[in-house]
Amino acid sequence: MALSPSNINTFLLFKLPSAFFTGVRVKSISETACVTSVKHRWINQNPFKSMFWAVQGMAAELSTGAMVMAKIKESNERISMLVANNKATFTKKATGRITFTCNDGHLVSEAISKTVATGEGQTIWMKAIGVNSDGVTVSQFDFEWTIKKKGNK
């Protein structure tokens, strides 16, 4: 993969500053998985002294979207990407460091291959699971990504 955690985190600073300043970071990215992390701090907390749901959402979305970005870059095709839908479930108060992992890189590869071969847009659902430092799941996010070749209607 051409994108490294450092490249993506720099991208956050300039293109998604709200994610950067609330502490969202990519920790690792590979062909099949991406791990992001965010620490509960004053700037990203809710009135109940836990992490605001939207900050968790940014970290979760990044764990899915970074792989989509990397696979598009790798394909050397002009492909657009957009979140069409999302679902979230919260199971425990999010405090401390929360780590989101998405293991759905294989779905992105298949979708990009299909859109390049057929010219038709594709949709894929990708899951990101957030766990605290004790390994307890605090939230799960599912994102429906749409991809299509640019220039096609």
C-alpha positions as CSV (number, residue, x, y, z in Angstrom):
1,M,0.0,0.0,0.0
2,A,1.3,3.4,-0.9
3,L,-0.4,5.2,2.0
4,S,1.3,5.1,5.4
5,P,-0.1,6.1,8.7
6,S,2.2,9.2,8.6
7,N,0.8,10.2,5.2
8,I,-2.8,9.8,6.3
9,N,-2.3,11.6,9.6
10,T,-0.8,14.6,7.7
11,F,-3.8,14.4,5.4
12,L,-6.0,14.7,8.4
13,L,-4.3,17.9,9.6
14,F,-4.9,19.7,6.3
15,K,-8.2,18.1,5.0
16,L,-10.0,16.9,8.2
17,P,-8.7,19.2,11.0
18,S,-11.6,18.3,13.4
19,A,-10.5,14.7,13.4
20,F,-6.8,15.7,13.8
21,F,-7.4,18.2,16.6
22,T,-9.6,15.7,18.6
23,G,-6.8,13.2,18.5
24,V,-7.9,10.7,15.8
25,R,-4.8,8.9,14.3
26,V,-4.1,6.0,12.0
27,K,-1.9,3.5,13.8
28,S,-1.5,0.9,11.1
29,I,-2.8,0.1,7.6
30,S,-2.3,-3.0,5.5
31,E,-4.0,-4.7,2.5
32,T,-6.7,-6.2,4.7
33,A,-6.9,-4.1,7.9
34,C,-6.6,-0.6,9.3
35,V,-6.3,0.4,12.9
36,T,-7.1,3.9,14.3
37,S,-6.9,5.3,17.7
38,V,-8.2,8.2,19.8
39,K,-7.8,9.1,23.4
40,H,-10.6,10.5,25.6
41,R,-9.6,14.1,26.4
42,W,-11.3,17.3,27.4
43,I,-11.6,18.5,23.8
44,N,-13.5,15.3,22.7
45,Q,-15.7,14.6,25.6
46,N,-19.4,14.9,26.1
47,P,-21.2,16.3,29.2
48,F,-21.1,12.8,30.7
49,K,-17.3,12.7,30.8
50,S,-16.9,10.1,28.1
51,M,-15.9,10.4,24.5
52,F,-18.4,12.2,22.2
53,W,-20.1,9.7,19.8
54,A,-19.0,11.8,16.8
55,V,-15.4,11.5,17.7
56,Q,-15.7,7.8,17.9
57,G,-17.5,8.0,14.5
58,M,-14.6,9.9,12.9
59,A,-12.0,7.3,14.2
60,A,-14.2,4.4,13.0
61,E,-14.9,6.0,9.6
62,L,-11.2,6.6,9.1
63,S,-10.4,2.9,9.8
64,T,-12.7,2.0,6.9
65,G,-12.1,5.0,4.6
66,A,-8.3,4.9,4.8
67,M,-8.3,1.4,3.2
68,V,-10.7,2.7,0.5
69,M,-8.4,5.6,-0.3
70,A,-5.3,3.4,-0.4
71,K,-6.9,0.8,-2.7
72,I,-8.1,3.6,-5.0
73,K,-4.6,5.1,-5.1
74,E,-3.2,1.6,-5.8
75,S,-5.6,1.0,-8.7
76,N,-4.4,4.1,-10.6
77,E,-8.0,4.7,-11.7
78,R,-10.1,7.8,-11.3
79,I,-12.6,6.5,-8.7
80,S,-14.8,8.5,-6.3
81,M,-15.8,7.4,-2.8
82,L,-18.6,8.5,-0.5
83,V,-20.3,7.2,2.6
84,A,-23.9,6.6,1.7
85,N,-25.1,5.2,5.1
86,N,-23.9,4.3,8.5
87,K,-25.1,2.5,11.6
88,A,-23.6,2.6,15.1
89,T,-24.1,0.7,18.4
90,F,-22.7,1.8,21.7
91,T,-22.2,-0.8,24.4
92,K,-20.0,0.9,27.0
93,K,-18.9,4.3,28.1
94,A,-15.8,5.3,26.0
95,T,-13.0,6.5,28.2
96,G,-9.2,6.2,28.0
97,R,-7.8,5.1,24.6
98,I,-10.2,3.7,22.1
99,T,-8.8,1.6,19.2
100,F,-10.9,1.0,16.1
101,T,-10.1,-1.9,13.8
102,C,-11.5,-2.7,10.4
103,N,-10.6,-6.0,8.7
104,D,-12.6,-5.5,5.5
105,G,-9.9,-4.6,3.0
106,H,-10.7,-7.7,0.9
107,L,-14.2,-6.2,0.2
108,V,-12.6,-3.0,-1.1
109,S,-10.4,-4.9,-3.5
110,E,-13.4,-6.8,-4.9
111,A,-15.5,-3.7,-5.3
112,I,-12.8,-1.7,-7.1
113,S,-12.1,-4.6,-9.5
114,K,-15.9,-4.8,-10.3
115,T,-16.3,-1.1,-10.8
116,V,-13.2,-0.9,-13.1
117,A,-14.3,-4.0,-15.1
118,T,-18.0,-2.9,-15.5
119,G,-17.9,0.8,-15.1
120,E,-20.8,0.5,-12.7
121,G,-20.8,1.9,-9.1
122,Q,-20.4,-0.5,-6.2
123,T,-21.5,-0.4,-2.6
124,I,-19.8,-2.2,0.3
125,W,-20.6,-2.3,4.0
126,M,-17.5,-2.1,6.2
127,K,-17.3,-2.7,10.0
128,A,-15.1,-0.9,12.6
129,I,-15.1,-2.2,16.1
130,G,-13.9,0.1,18.9
131,V,-12.3,-1.4,22.0
132,N,-10.9,0.2,25.2
133,S,-7.5,-0.5,26.7
134,D,-9.0,-3.5,28.5
135,G,-10.1,-5.0,25.2
136,V,-13.8,-4.4,25.9
137,T,-15.9,-3.4,23.0
138,V,-17.4,0.1,23.5
139,S,-18.9,0.7,20.0
140,Q,-19.3,-0.8,16.6
141,F,-19.8,1.3,13.4
142,D,-20.9,0.0,10.0
143,F,-20.3,2.3,7.0
144,E,-21.8,1.8,3.5
145,W,-19.2,3.1,1.1
146,T,-20.1,3.8,-2.6
147,I,-17.4,3.8,-5.2
148,K,-17.7,4.5,-8.9
149,K,-15.4,5.5,-11.8
150,K,-15.3,9.2,-12.3
151,G,-16.9,10.3,-15.5
152,N,-19.6,7.6,-15.4
153,K,-23.2,8.6,-14.5
